[in-house]
Amino acid sequence: MIKKARCYEGQTEGQNMDWKPEEEDCIRRYLLDEATQDERRQVEARLLEEDDYGELALLIEDELIDDYARGALPARERKLFERNFLLTPQRRQDLMIAREITKYAAAQPVDGAANQARGSETRQPQRGQEIGWRQRRFNLLSPAWRAAVFALLILGLGLGGWWWWRGEPEVEPAMAALNRAYAAQRPLKARITGFDHAPFPEARGPEQKEETDYVALDRAERILLDAMAQRPNPLTQHALGRLYLAKKDFHQARKLFDAALQSDPDNAQLHSDLGAALFEQWNQSRSASQPAGSEELRSQSLEHLTRALELNSSLHEARFNRALLYQASGSAPLAREEWQRYLAADPNSRWTADAKKELDNLQKAR
């Protein structure tokens, strides 16, 4: 287990940085999206203010990619890397390049001084070296092998060769289209992971204007259905489940979330979204005076939201949804405590006003 120390103490402005292990570990956790909320804010502040700190972050990002390409990441970090780090096309492309260079460097026969140099390259690079770890390995190849690597990379990039990775590139444009679809008005009171803030209309009736962008919604659905047909995996299942959840097709959303959790049981965002689907389904059946099975839905929702927070205590969506669940269940003391914890963790986002409004409603009712 990586020691979770505060990663922003012990340096002064203008100092020639001699990086501490806890600072490097903190950046590593930040890149893998397992840093605490406080650590995340501090890392982002330092990235904006300190050029040396930004260079260190780039070095650690490069190391993560190379460690993964060489199979050197521990199992826990490997799962975090696949789930949280490889979310951008640039990082996936960098990983493909690292794997090709690693493969061809390993296959290239070397002897004498080159062999000795290569042996030194099997060790991790020291901080502050000007040439990157990946570049130094590449320099060991003969000109003919380098040309072969470049040719394969060009061909691979042209044909979309990084599709070997399980997380498909279609998910990003699909989620962007989903956010456009619900930019003016969010479909549910509960939060869905990956969705930006939008107001929720409390008063609903025949005169309530629908503000969904159906062109963007149809585009997101087409992309995700095609991705699921070609490569069904936890990432595409989760994304399509979020779409069905936004459309209030709770049955289909739950099926997809359950299927994704079979392969990725420790995914906090999956547990949060399944908890949101169960909460909304419970709330709907309760409002329609259909008590049969409603208590079980509420209990399952609480179970998944709690599990999400156990896996990631800084996951705002799960805490927001658990506060809603406590409030709708009539557990006012628990709801107040949960809203206060949410506001302490997320004091300045656009969701903050919604949380404050719910807390005010509880105080008035009290």
C-alpha positions in Angstrom: 0.0 0.0 0.0 1.4 3.4 -1.0 1.8 5.7 2.0 -0.7 8.6 1.6 1.3 11.5 2.9 0.6 15.1 2.2 2.5 15.9 -1.0 2.8 19.6 -0.9 4.8 20.4 2.2 8.5 20.8 2.7 9.3 23.0 -0.4 9.7 26.7 -0.7 9.2 28.9 -3.7 12.3 29.2 -5.9 14.0 26.2 -4.3 15.9 23.8 -6.6 13.6 20.9 -6.1 15.0 17.8 -4.4 11.8 15.7 -4.6 10.7 13.7 -1.6 9.3 10.2 -2.1 5.9 11.2 -0.7 5.7 14.0 -3.2 6.3 11.6 -6.1 3.9 9.1 -4.6 1.2 11.8 -4.3 1.6 12.7 -8.0 1.4 9.0 -8.9 -1.9 8.7 -6.9 -3.2 11.9 -8.6 -2.5 10.5 -12.1 -4.2 7.2 -11.1 -7.1 9.1 -9.7 -6.8 7.8 -6.2 -5.6 11.0 -4.4 -7.8 12.6 -1.8 -9.7 15.7 -2.6 -7.3 17.8 -0.6 -4.3 16.3 -2.3 -5.9 16.7 -5.7 -6.4 20.5 -5.1 -2.9 20.9 -3.9 -1.3 19.0 -6.8 -3.4 21.1 -9.3 -2.4 24.3 -7.6 1.3 23.4 -7.8 1.1 22.3 -11.4 -0.2 25.8 -12.3 2.4 27.6 -10.2 5.6 25.6 -10.4 7.3 24.6 -13.7 9.6 22.1 -11.9 6.6 20.3 -10.4 5.0 20.0 -13.8 8.2 18.5 -15.2 8.2 16.0 -12.3 4.5 15.1 -13.1 5.5 14.4 -16.7 8.3 12.2 -15.7 6.0 10.2 -13.4 3.4 9.9 -16.1 6.1 8.6 -18.5 7.2 6.1 -15.8 3.6 4.8 -15.3 3.2 4.2 -19.0 6.5 2.4 -19.3 5.9 0.3 -16.1 2.6 -0.8 -17.6 4.1 -1.6 -21.0 6.8 -3.7 -19.3 4.3 -5.5 -17.0 6.0 -4.0 -14.0 2.9 -2.3 -12.3 1.5 -4.1 -9.3 -2.0 -5.6 -9.8 -3.8 -2.8 -7.9 -2.1 0.0 -9.8 -2.5 -1.9 -13.1 -6.3 -1.9 -12.6 -6.3 1.8 -11.6 -4.2 2.6 -14.7 -6.6 0.8 -17.0 -9.7 2.3 -15.4 -8.6 5.9 -14.7 -5.3 6.8 -16.5 -6.1 5.6 -20.0 -9.0 7.9 -20.6 -7.4 10.1 -23.2 -6.4 9.2 -26.8 -3.0 10.8 -26.2 -2.2 8.5 -23.3 -3.4 5.4 -25.2 -1.2 6.4 -28.1 1.8 6.9 -25.8 1.2 3.5 -24.4 1.1 1.9 -27.8 4.4 3.5 -28.7 6.0 2.4 -25.4 4.9 -1.2 -26.0 6.2 -1.2 -29.5 9.6 0.2 -28.4 9.8 -2.2 -25.5 9.0 -5.2 -27.8 11.6 -4.2 -30.4 14.2 -3.2 -27.9 13.9 -6.6 -26.3 14.1 -8.4 -29.7 17.2 -6.4 -30.9 20.4 -8.4 -30.4 23.1 -6.3 -28.8 26.6 -7.1 -27.5 29.7 -5.5 -25.9 29.3 -1.9 -24.8 25.7 -1.8 -26.1 24.8 -4.7 -24.0 26.3 -3.0 -20.9 24.3 0.1 -21.7 21.2 -1.9 -22.2 21.7 -3.6 -18.8 21.8 -0.2 -17.2 18.5 0.7 -18.9 16.6 -2.1 -17.2 16.8 0.0 -14.0 14.4 2.8 -13.3 15.6 6.3 -14.4 16.8 8.8 -11.9 14.8 12.0 -11.4 15.9 15.0 -13.4 17.5 13.2 -16.3 16.9 15.1 -19.5 16.2 12.1 -21.8 13.1 10.2 -21.0 13.1 6.5 -20.1 11.3 5.5 -23.3 13.6 7.6 -25.4 16.7 6.1 -24.0 15.5 2.6 -24.7 14.7 3.6 -28.2 18.2 5.0 -28.7 19.6 1.5 -28.1 18.0 0.2 -31.3 19.9 0.1 -34.5 18.8 2.6 -37.3 17.2 -0.3 -39.2 15.1 -1.4 -36.2 14.2 2.3 -35.4 12.9 2.6 -39.0 10.8 -0.6 -38.5 9.3 0.7 -35.3 8.4 4.0 -36.8 6.8 2.2 -39.8 4.7 0.0 -37.5 3.7 2.9 -35.4 2.5 4.9 -38.4 0.6 2.0 -39.7 -0.9 1.2 -36.3 -2.0 4.8 -35.8 -3.5 5.0 -39.2 -5.5 1.9 -38.7 -6.5 2.6 -35.1 -3.9 0.1 -33.8 -4.5 1.1 -30.2 -7.9 -0.7 -30.2 -6.1 -3.6 -28.4 -6.9 -1.7 -25.2 -10.2 -2.7 -23.6 -11.4 0.9 -23.0 -12.7 2.0 -26.4 -12.2 5.6 -27.7 -16.0 5.8 -28.5 -16.8 6.3 -24.9 -15.4 9.8 -24.7 -17.4 11.4 -27.6 -20.5 9.5 -26.4 -20.2 11.0 -22.9 -19.6 14.4 -24.4 -22.8 14.1 -26.5 -24.7 12.9 -23.4 -23.6 16.0 -21.5 -24.7 18.2 -24.4 -28.1 16.4 -24.5 -28.7 17.3 -20.8 -26.8 20.6 -20.6 -29.9 22.7 -20.0 -31.7 20.4 -17.6 -30.6 17.2 -15.9 -33.0 14.2 -16.1 -32.7 13.0 -12.6 -32.4 14.5 -9.1 -29.6 12.0 -8.4 -26.1 12.5 -9.8 -24.7 10.3 -12.6 -20.9 10.0 -12.8 -19.4 11.8 -15.7 -22.3 14.2 -16.0 -21.8 18.0 -15.7 -24.1 20.1 -13.5 -27.4 21.1 -14.9 -30.5 22.4 -13.0 -33.2 19.9 -12.0 -36.8 21.1 -12.4 -38.6 20.4 -9.2 -42.0 21.2 -10.5 -43.1 18.9 -13.2 -46.4 18.9 -15.1 -48.0 19.3 -18.5 -46.6 22.8 -18.9 -43.1 21.8 -18.0 -40.9 22.4 -21.1 -38.6 19.5 -22.1 -35.1 20.8 -22.7 -33.3 17.7 -23.8 -31.2 17.9 -27.0 -32.4 14.7 -28.7 -30.0 15.0 -31.6 -27.1 14.8 -29.2 -28.8 12.0 -27.2 -29.4 9.9 -30.4 -25.8 10.4 -31.4 -24.6 9.2 -28.0 -26.9 6.1 -28.2 -25.7 5.2 -31.7 -22.1 5.4 -30.7 -22.5 3.3 -27.5 -24.7 0.7 -29.1 -22.1 0.2 -31.8 -19.3 0.0 -29.3 -21.3 -2.6 -27.2 -21.9 -4.7 -30.3 -18.2 -4.8 -31.2 -16.5 -4.8 -27.8 -18.7 -5.4 -24.8 -16.6 -4.8 -21.7 -17.1 -2.9 -18.3 -16.3 0.5 -19.8 -18.8 0.3 -22.6 -21.4 -1.4 -20.4 -21.0 1.4 -17.8 -21.3 4.1 -20.4 -24.4 2.6 -22.0 -25.9 2.0 -18.6 -25.5 5.7 -17.8 -27.3 6.6 -21.0 -30.2 4.3 -20.0 -30.2 5.7 -16.5 -30.5 9.3 -17.9 -33.4 8.1 -20.1 -35.0 6.6 -16.9 -34.9 3.1 -18.3 -33.9 1.8 -14.9 -34.2 -1.9 -15.8 -31.7 -1.7 -18.6 -29.4 0.5 -16.7 -29.3 -1.9 -13.8 -28.7 -4.9 -16.1 -25.6 -3.2 -17.6 -24.2 -2.0 -14.3 -24.6 -5.5 -12.8 -22.9 -7.0 -15.8 -20.0 -4.5 -15.6 -19.6 -5.1 -11.9 -19.1 -8.8 -12.5 -15.8 -8.0 -14.3 -14.9 -4.9 -12.3 -16.4 -5.3 -8.7 -14.3 -2.6 -7.1 -15.3 0.2 -9.4 -16.6 3.0 -7.2 -18.3 4.8 -10.0 -20.2 1.7 -11.1 -21.5 1.2 -7.5 -22.5 4.9 -7.4 -24.5 4.8 -10.6 -26.2 1.5 -9.7 -27.1 3.0 -6.4 -28.5 6.1 -8.2 -30.6 3.8 -10.5 -32.0 1.9 -7.5 -32.7 5.2 -5.7 -34.6 6.7 -8.6 -36.5 3.4 -9.2 -37.4 3.3 -5.5 -38.5 6.9 -5.5 -40.6 6.4 -8.6 -42.4 3.3 -7.2 -42.9 5.1 -3.9 -44.5 8.1 -5.6 -46.7 5.9 -7.7 -47.9 4.2 -4.5 -46.4 0.8 -5.4 -44.9 -0.3 -2.2 -44.2 -3.9 -3.3 -40.4 -4.4 -3.3 -39.7 -0.7 -2.7 -38.0 -1.3 0.6 -35.7 -3.7 -1.0 -34.8 -1.2 -3.7 -34.0 1.4 -1.1 -31.9 -1.1 0.9 -29.9 -2.1 -2.3 -29.4 1.5 -3.2 -27.9 2.3 0.2 -25.7 -0.7 0.0 -24.2 0.3 -3.4 -23.8 3.9 -2.4 -22.0 3.0 0.8 -19.8 0.6 -1.1 -18.9 3.3 -3.5 -17.8 5.6 -0.7 -15.8 2.7 0.9 -13.9 2.3 -2.3 -13.5 6.1 -2.9 -14.5 8.4 0.0 -14.0 11.5 -2.2 -16.5 10.4 -4.9 -18.9 13.3 -4.8 -21.7 11.7 -6.8 -22.0 8.8 -4.3 -22.2 11.1 -1.2 -24.7 13.4 -2.9 -26.9 10.5 -3.8 -26.6 8.9 -0.3 -27.7 12.3 1.2 -30.7 12.3 -1.1 -31.6 8.8 -0.1 -31.4 9.5 3.6 -33.5 12.6 3.1 -36.2 10.9 1.0 -36.3 8.0 3.6 -37.1 10.4 6.4 -33.8 10.0 8.1 -33.2 13.7 8.7 -30.2 13.5 11.1 -28.3 11.2 8.7 -29.3 13.4 5.8 -28.1 16.5 7.5 -24.8 14.9 8.4 -24.3 13.6 4.9 -25.1 17.0 3.3 -22.6 18.7 5.7 -19.9 16.2 4.8 -20.7 16.8 1.1 -20.4 20.6 1.4 -17.1 20.2 3.3 -15.6 18.1 0.5 -17.1 20.0 -2.4 -17.6 23.7 -1.3 -17.2 25.5 -4.6 -18.7 23.6 -7.5 -22.0 24.2 -9.2 -23.5 21.3 -7.3 -22.8 23.1 -4.0 -25.9 25.3 -4.4 -28.1 22.2 -4.8 -26.6 20.6 -1.7 -27.2 23.8 0.3 -30.8 24.0 -0.9 -31.5 20.5 0.3 -29.8 21.2 3.6 -31.9 24.3 4.0 -35.0 22.4 3.3 -34.1 19.9 6.1 -33.5 22.8 8.5 -36.8 24.4 7.7 -38.6 21.1 8.2 -36.9 20.7 11.5 
